[in-house]
Amino acid sequence: MSVNVDVSADRVCVPKVVRSRGRRPLLPDADPFYQPPSGFGVLPKGTVLRSRKVEIALFGLVKQKFSAWQLLYRSCDLNGVPEAAVTTVLLPADARPDVDRPLLAYQCAIDAVAPQCFPSYALRLGARAFGAVPQLELMIIANALDRGWAVSIADHEGRSGYFGAAREPGYRVLDGIRAAMNFVPLGLSADTAVGVWGYSGGGMASSWVIEMAPEYAPEIDIVGAALGASVGDPGETFIRLNGTMHAGLPSLVVAGLRHIYPGLDRVLRQHTNAEGLARLDEIEKLSTAAAVLRFAGDDFDHYIDIPLADLLATPEVLEVLDDLRLGNRTPQCPVLMMQPVHDQIIAVDDVDGQAKRYRDGGAHVEYLRDQLSEHVSLMVLAAPAALEWLSDRFAGRPLARPRTKNVLSVALSVKAIRGYTRLALVAARMITGRPIKHTRRLRLRPSETQLQAQTA
């Protein structure tokens, strides 16, 4: 398919829209929409290559009444090699093109290698994605639409689903933001205020977004990032979860990373037996929930010919673990971090370390450590706090002083209770298939263009 793209214009228009057909979407590895046109690598990063209108559904079943498109755009991988990526962009059902609105880049906890877990598939009407976390997160994402925001949900793991990779999730999300700003139906502009949000695997991807933004996309006006259970140190997480009921999660990471780190793949093939390699192949086909259930209690020591501690101490593996550690680059935007103290998956010490590294680099970090929540519950309980904090950033309200605050629970406040009521109302509309409209007044700080006009 040929695509005519005017790359000389300030905004990129794609004259031909590819429309999805039928009620059952194709998986990404079988869908021609995901295949980029020849020669796309010479185009600027974020160039829209193809677009289509899509229908979004709760758990693939209940059609949602808000506007949704998918954009194929030019991005790059871990090593800077051009690749095509996809983001799903949303607007409230009643969105007007003449209304200024912010853009939320929401990173789902894809946490899988299998394509049925990619948001661009799992969120669509008719998708069969049992056990894919993005289907659950749609009920949180809809609250951004309720506030009148545009939303971009990139497939931040790329077309091959390399869960846990360093840097490249940031590249894909940032280029997805560029693509969204260039996509005329969204009504955005180059000075649109951008917020970043994600939880768990999505918090890890969001961390890469704000760490890579200063050098990769300095023109994007990121006003704040809300990071929930953002992993901090994936290597330490692997060691701790190995042999536990959550052992499938680090196995998913290893299964993906072996494809992009040649040294890691070489060490694995040298020391892993046939059964272990077969299990890594198997887990690449499973959803997040299925992988956790299937590999509960799995111990990597059973499949290698040297102790796991010795394998992790090899130079090739140490290089990968160092590459994955978050916090070695300093975000320039303010950051809200939230973490359960008694998280059964992500250790609070690892997130403490990420927060400290950000602060040591000069970042503004507000850090809430929740005493009562565990990993899954905080994803929902922290949503009102994240939404309010991002709303304040979009409105240009003053920041609280940077600090670490231990709270009994983020749920124990009048503001939080109001937030949960709003979450429940939005959820009820989604379950019944009613429109998700903009129900709150948009409060936005003046853009650079508006400020210049005021002072002219």
C-alpha positions as CSV (number, residue, x, y, z in Angstrom):
1,M,0.0,0.0,0.0
2,S,1.4,3.4,-0.8
3,V,1.0,6.3,1.6
4,N,1.2,9.9,0.6
5,V,2.6,11.9,3.5
6,D,3.4,15.6,3.4
7,V,6.4,15.8,5.7
8,S,7.1,19.4,4.9
9,A,4.0,20.6,6.6
10,D,3.9,21.5,10.2
11,R,1.2,18.9,10.7
12,V,1.1,15.6,9.0
13,C,-2.2,14.6,7.2
14,V,-2.8,11.1,6.1
15,P,-5.3,11.3,3.2
16,K,-6.2,7.7,3.1
17,V,-7.6,6.1,6.2
18,V,-7.5,2.3,6.6
19,R,-10.8,1.1,8.1
20,S,-11.0,-2.1,10.1
21,R,-13.4,-4.7,8.7
22,G,-15.5,-7.3,10.4
23,R,-16.2,-7.9,14.1
24,R,-13.1,-9.9,15.0
25,P,-9.9,-8.0,14.7
26,L,-6.8,-9.6,13.4
27,L,-3.8,-10.2,15.7
28,P,-1.0,-7.6,15.1
29,D,1.3,-10.2,13.6
30,A,-1.4,-11.0,11.0
31,D,-2.8,-7.5,10.4
32,P,-1.5,-5.7,7.3
33,F,-2.2,-2.4,9.0
34,Y,1.0,-2.9,11.1
35,Q,3.2,-3.3,8.1
36,P,5.0,0.0,7.2
37,P,5.4,1.2,3.6
38,S,8.7,0.8,2.0
39,G,11.2,3.6,2.6
40,F,9.5,4.9,5.8
41,G,12.8,4.9,7.7
42,V,13.8,8.2,6.0
43,L,10.8,10.1,7.4
44,P,11.0,12.1,10.6
45,K,10.3,10.3,13.8
46,G,6.6,10.4,14.7
47,T,5.4,10.7,11.1
48,V,2.0,9.2,10.7
49,L,2.2,6.4,8.1
50,R,-1.3,5.1,8.2
51,S,-4.5,5.6,10.3
52,R,-7.8,3.9,10.8
53,K,-11.0,4.4,12.8
54,V,-11.5,1.6,15.3
55,E,-14.2,0.5,17.8
56,I,-13.1,0.1,21.5
57,A,-14.8,-2.4,23.8
58,L,-14.7,-3.3,27.4
59,F,-13.2,-6.8,27.6
60,G,-13.7,-7.0,23.9
61,L,-17.5,-7.2,24.4
62,V,-19.2,-4.0,25.4
63,K,-18.7,-1.4,22.7
64,Q,-17.6,2.0,24.0
65,K,-19.0,5.3,22.8
66,F,-16.0,7.5,22.4
67,S,-13.9,8.3,19.3
68,A,-10.9,6.1,18.6
69,W,-8.3,5.8,15.9
70,Q,-5.1,3.8,15.5
71,L,-2.0,5.4,14.1
72,L,1.0,3.6,12.5
73,Y,4.0,5.9,12.8
74,R,7.7,6.0,12.4
75,S,9.8,5.2,15.5
76,C,12.9,3.3,16.4
77,D,14.1,0.4,18.5
78,L,16.6,0.1,21.3
79,N,19.5,0.6,18.9
80,G,18.0,3.5,16.9
81,V,17.0,1.3,13.9
82,P,13.8,2.7,12.3
83,E,10.7,0.7,12.9
84,A,6.9,1.3,12.7
85,A,4.9,1.4,15.9
86,V,1.2,1.8,16.7
87,T,-0.7,3.9,19.2
88,T,-4.4,4.0,19.9
89,V,-5.7,7.5,20.3
90,L,-9.0,8.5,22.0
91,L,-11.3,11.5,22.4
92,P,-14.4,11.9,24.5
93,A,-17.7,11.2,22.6
94,D,-18.6,14.9,22.6
95,A,-15.1,16.3,21.8
96,R,-15.1,19.5,19.8
97,P,-12.1,20.2,17.5
98,D,-12.0,23.9,18.5
99,V,-11.5,23.1,22.2
100,D,-7.9,23.1,23.5
101,R,-7.3,19.9,25.5
102,P,-4.2,18.2,27.0
103,L,-2.9,14.9,25.9
104,L,-2.4,12.0,28.3
105,A,0.2,9.3,27.3
106,Y,-1.0,6.3,29.2
107,Q,1.3,3.2,29.2
108,C,-0.5,0.0,29.9
109,A,1.0,-2.9,31.8
110,I,1.3,-5.1,28.8
111,D,3.7,-7.4,30.7
112,A,3.7,-10.1,28.0
113,V,5.4,-11.0,24.7
114,A,2.2,-12.3,23.0
115,P,0.5,-9.9,20.5
116,Q,-3.0,-10.5,22.0
117,C,-1.8,-8.4,25.0
118,F,-0.9,-5.3,22.9
119,P,-3.3,-2.5,23.7
120,S,-4.0,-1.9,20.0
121,Y,-5.5,-5.4,19.9
122,A,-6.7,-6.1,23.4
123,L,-8.8,-2.9,23.6
124,R,-10.7,-3.5,20.3
125,L,-14.3,-4.7,19.9
126,G,-14.2,-8.5,19.4
127,A,-10.7,-9.0,20.8
128,R,-10.0,-12.3,22.4
129,A,-7.4,-11.4,25.0
130,F,-8.2,-13.2,28.2
131,G,-5.7,-12.4,30.9
132,A,-4.4,-9.2,29.1
133,V,-4.0,-6.4,31.6
134,P,-4.9,-3.5,29.2
135,Q,-8.5,-4.7,29.1
136,L,-8.7,-4.0,32.9
137,E,-6.9,-0.7,32.6
138,L,-9.5,0.7,30.1
139,M,-11.8,1.5,33.0
140,I,-9.1,3.7,34.4
141,I,-8.2,5.3,31.1
142,A,-11.8,6.3,30.5
143,N,-11.5,8.7,33.4
144,A,-9.1,10.8,31.4
145,L,-11.8,11.1,28.7
146,D,-14.3,12.0,31.4
147,R,-12.0,15.0,32.1
148,G,-11.9,16.0,28.5
149,W,-8.4,14.9,27.8
150,A,-7.1,13.2,24.6
151,V,-5.4,9.9,25.3
152,S,-2.5,8.1,23.5
153,I,-2.0,4.4,24.3
154,A,1.1,3.2,22.5
155,D,2.1,-0.4,22.0
156,H,5.3,0.5,23.9
157,E,6.8,-3.0,23.7
158,G,6.9,-2.8,19.9
159,R,5.7,-5.2,17.3
160,S,7.7,-8.1,18.9
161,G,6.6,-7.5,22.5
162,Y,10.0,-7.2,24.2
163,F,8.7,-6.8,27.8
164,G,11.2,-5.0,30.0
165,A,13.5,-3.6,27.4
166,A,15.5,-0.4,28.2
167,R,14.9,3.0,26.5
168,E,12.9,1.8,23.5
169,P,9.5,2.1,25.3
170,G,10.3,5.7,25.7
171,Y,11.1,6.2,22.1
172,R,7.8,4.5,21.0
173,V,5.7,6.5,23.4
174,L,7.4,9.8,22.5
175,D,7.0,9.2,18.8
176,G,3.4,8.2,19.5
177,I,2.9,11.6,21.1
178,R,4.4,13.3,18.1
179,A,2.1,11.3,15.8
180,A,-1.0,12.2,17.9
181,M,-0.1,15.9,17.7
182,N,0.3,15.6,13.9
183,F,-3.1,13.7,13.5
184,V,-5.6,16.4,12.5
185,P,-8.8,14.8,13.8
186,L,-7.4,15.0,17.4
187,G,-7.2,18.8,17.2
188,L,-3.9,19.0,19.1
189,S,-0.9,21.2,18.4
190,A,2.8,21.3,18.9
191,D,2.4,23.1,22.2
192,T,-0.2,20.8,23.7
193,A,0.5,20.0,27.3
194,V,1.3,16.3,27.8
195,G,0.9,14.2,30.9
196,V,2.5,10.7,31.4
197,W,0.9,7.9,33.5
198,G,1.4,4.2,34.0
199,Y,1.3,1.5,36.6
200,S,3.6,-1.5,37.2
201,G,4.9,-2.5,33.7
202,G,3.3,0.7,32.5
203,G,5.0,2.6,35.2
204,M,8.3,1.2,34.1
205,A,7.6,2.2,30.5
206,S,6.5,5.7,31.7
207,S,9.8,6.0,33.5
208,W,11.6,5.4,30.2
209,V,9.4,8.1,28.6
210,I,10.4,10.8,31.0
211,E,14.0,9.6,31.2
212,M,14.5,9.7,27.4
213,A,12.4,12.8,26.7
214,P,15.1,15.4,27.4
215,E,17.4,14.1,24.7
216,Y,15.0,12.3,22.4
217,A,12.0,14.7,22.2
218,P,12.9,17.9,24.0
219,E,10.2,19.8,22.1
220,I,7.4,17.9,23.8
221,D,5.9,19.8,26.7
222,I,5.6,17.1,29.3
223,V,4.1,18.8,32.4
224,G,4.2,15.8,34.7
225,A,4.4,12.1,35.1
226,A,2.5,9.8,37.5
227,L,4.4,6.5,38.1
228,G,2.8,3.7,40.0
229,A,4.8,0.7,41.2
230,S,7.4,1.6,38.6
231,V,9.7,-1.5,39.2
232,G,12.9,0.6,39.8
233,D,15.4,-2.2,39.3
234,P,14.1,-5.1,37.0
235,G,17.2,-7.2,37.8
236,E,16.5,-7.2,41.5
237,T,12.8,-8.0,40.7
238,F,13.9,-11.0,38.7
239,I,16.0,-12.4,41.5
240,R,13.3,-11.9,44.1
241,L,10.4,-13.3,42.1
242,N,12.2,-16.4,40.8
243,G,10.7,-19.5,42.4
244,T,7.7,-17.6,43.8
245,M,4.0,-17.7,42.7
246,H,4.8,-14.7,40.4
247,A,7.8,-16.4,38.7
248,G,6.1,-16.1,35.3
249,L,6.7,-12.3,35.2
250,P,10.5,-12.4,35.2
251,S,10.4,-15.4,32.8
252,L,8.4,-13.2,30.4
253,V,11.1,-10.5,30.7
254,V,13.9,-13.0,30.0
255,A,11.9,-14.5,27.1
256,G,11.7,-11.1,25.4
257,L,15.0,-9.6,26.2
258,R,17.0,-12.6,24.8
259,H,16.0,-11.4,21.3
260,I,17.5,-8.0,21.7
261,Y,20.6,-8.6,23.9
262,P,22.9,-11.0,22.0
263,G,25.1,-11.5,25.0
264,L,22.2,-12.6,27.1
265,D,20.9,-14.9,24.4
266,R,24.4,-16.5,24.1
267,V,24.7,-17.1,27.8
268,L,21.2,-18.6,28.0
269,R,21.8,-21.0,25.1
270,Q,25.1,-22.0,26.7
271,H,23.8,-22.8,30.2
272,T,20.0,-23.5,29.7
273,N,18.8,-27.0,29.0
274,A,16.3,-27.9,26.3
275,E,13.4,-27.9,28.7
276,G,14.2,-24.4,29.9
277,L,14.5,-23.0,26.4
278,A,11.2,-24.7,25.5
279,R,9.5,-23.0,28.4
280,L,10.8,-19.6,27.3
281,D,9.4,-20.3,23.8
282,E,6.1,-21.3,25.4
283,I,5.7,-18.3,27.6
284,E,6.1,-15.9,24.6
285,K,2.7,-17.1,23.4
286,L,0.8,-16.6,26.8
287,S,-1.1,-13.7,28.2
288,T,0.1,-12.1,31.4
289,A,-2.4,-13.9,33.6
290,A,-1.9,-17.3,31.8
291,A,1.9,-17.0,32.2
292,V,1.6,-16.2,35.9
293,L,-0.7,-19.2,36.4
294,R,1.3,-21.6,34.2
295,F,4.7,-20.8,35.7
296,A,3.8,-20.2,39.3
297,G,6.7,-21.5,41.5
298,D,9.0,-22.0,38.6
299,D,12.7,-21.9,39.6
300,F,15.2,-21.0,36.9
301,D,17.8,-23.0,38.8
302,H,16.1,-26.1,37.6
303,Y,16.9,-25.4,34.0
304,I,20.5,-24.2,34.0
305,D,23.8,-26.0,34.5
306,I,25.4,-23.5,36.9
307,P,23.8,-21.8,40.0
308,L,21.6,-18.8,39.1
309,A,23.8,-16.5,41.1
310,D,26.7,-17.4,38.9
311,L,24.7,-16.9,35.7
312,L,23.6,-13.5,36.9
313,A,27.2,-12.6,37.6
314,T,28.4,-13.2,34.0
315,P,29.5,-9.9,32.3
316,E,26.9,-10.3,29.6
317,V,24.0,-10.6,32.1
318,L,25.4,-7.8,34.4
319,E,25.5,-5.5,31.3
320,V,21.8,-6.1,30.7
321,L,20.9,-5.7,34.3
322,D,22.7,-2.4,34.5
323,D,21.0,-1.3,31.2
324,L,17.6,-2.0,32.6
325,R,18.0,-0.1,35.9
326,L,15.8,3.0,36.1
327,G,16.9,6.4,37.4
328,N,20.3,6.8,35.7
329,R,18.8,9.6,33.6
330,T,17.1,12.6,35.2
331,P,13.5,13.6,34.1
332,Q,13.0,17.3,33.6
333,C,9.3,17.2,34.4
334,P,7.8,16.9,37.9
335,V,7.1,13.3,39.0
336,L,4.6,11.7,41.3
337,M,5.6,8.3,42.4
338,M,3.3,5.9,44.3
339,Q,4.3,2.5,45.8
340,P,2.8,-0.1,48.2
341,V,5.2,-0.6,51.1
342,H,4.1,-4.3,51.2
343,D,4.0,-4.9,47.4
344,Q,4.3,-8.6,46.7
345,I,5.8,-8.1,43.3
346,I,7.8,-4.8,43.2
347,A,10.0,-4.3,46.3
348,V,9.6,-0.8,47.8
349,D,13.4,-0.6,48.2
350,D,13.8,-0.7,44.4
351,V,11.4,2.1,43.9
352,D,13.0,4.0,46.8
353,G,16.2,3.8,44.9
354,Q,14.7,5.1,41.7
355,A,13.2,8.1,43.5
356,K,16.5,8.8,45.2
357,R,18.4,8.6,41.8
358,Y,15.9,11.1,40.3
359,R,16.3,13.5,43.2
360,D,20.0,13.2,43.2
361,G,19.9,14.3,39.6
362,G,17.8,17.3,40.5
363,A,14.2,16.1,39.6
364,H,11.2,17.3,41.5
365,V,9.7,14.1,43.0
366,E,6.6,13.7,45.2
367,Y,6.7,10.1,46.5
368,L,3.8,8.4,48.3
369,R,4.5,5.1,50.1
370,D,1.2,3.4,50.9
371,Q,1.2,1.2,54.0
372,L,-2.0,-0.8,53.5
373,S,-2.2,-1.5,49.7
374,E,-0.6,-4.4,47.8
375,H,0.4,-4.4,44.1
376,V,-3.0,-5.0,42.4
377,S,-5.2,-2.9,44.7
378,L,-3.0,0.2,44.4
379,M,-3.5,0.4,40.7
380,V,-7.2,1.3,41.3
381,L,-6.8,3.0,44.7
382,A,-4.1,5.4,43.3
383,A,-6.1,6.4,40.2
384,P,-7.9,9.4,41.8
385,A,-4.7,10.8,43.2
386,A,-2.9,10.4,39.9
387,L,-5.8,12.0,38.0
388,E,-6.0,15.0,40.4
389,W,-2.2,15.5,40.3
390,L,-2.1,15.4,36.5
391,S,-5.1,17.8,36.4
392,D,-3.1,20.2,38.6
393,R,-0.1,20.0,36.2
394,F,-2.3,20.7,33.2
395,A,-3.8,23.7,35.0
396,G,-0.4,25.0,36.0
397,R,-1.1,24.9,39.7
398,P,1.8,25.2,42.2
399,L,3.7,22.0,43.0
400,A,3.8,20.5,46.5
401,R,7.3,20.5,48.0
402,P,9.3,17.4,46.9
403,R,9.2,14.8,49.7
404,T,8.7,11.2,50.6
405,K,5.4,10.7,52.5
406,N,4.3,7.5,54.2
407,V,0.5,7.3,54.2
408,L,-1.7,4.7,55.8
409,S,-3.6,4.5,52.5
410,V,-4.1,6.9,49.6
411,A,-7.8,6.0,49.9
412,L,-8.2,7.7,53.3
413,S,-9.2,11.2,52.3
414,V,-12.4,13.0,51.3
415,K,-10.9,13.9,47.9
416,A,-10.1,10.2,47.3
417,I,-13.7,9.2,48.2
418,R,-15.0,11.7,45.7
419,G,-12.6,10.3,43.1
420,Y,-13.8,6.7,43.7
421,T,-17.4,7.9,43.2
422,R,-16.3,9.4,39.9
423,L,-14.5,6.2,39.0
424,A,-17.7,4.2,39.8
425,L,-19.9,6.4,37.6
426,V,-17.5,6.2,34.7
427,A,-17.4,2.4,35.1
428,A,-21.2,2.2,35.2
429,R,-21.3,4.1,31.9
430,M,-18.8,1.7,30.4
431,I,-20.5,-1.4,31.5
432,T,-23.8,-0.2,30.1
433,G,-22.2,1.1,26.9
434,R,-23.3,4.7,27.4
435,P,-21.1,7.5,26.0
436,I,-18.0,8.6,27.8
437,K,-18.3,12.4,27.5
438,H,-16.4,15.3,28.8
439,T,-18.1,16.0,32.1
440,R,-15.6,18.3,33.8
441,R,-14.5,21.8,33.1
442,L,-11.1,21.9,31.5
443,R,-8.6,24.0,33.3
444,L,-5.4,24.6,31.3
445,R,-2.5,26.8,31.9
446,P,-1.8,29.2,29.0
447,S,0.2,27.7,26.2
448,E,3.4,29.3,24.9
449,T,1.5,30.6,21.9
450,Q,-1.2,32.2,24.0
451,L,1.4,33.8,26.3
452,Q,3.2,35.3,23.3
453,A,-0.1,36.6,22.0
454,Q,-0.9,38.2,25.3
455,T,2.4,40.0,25.6
456,A,2.5,41.1,21.9
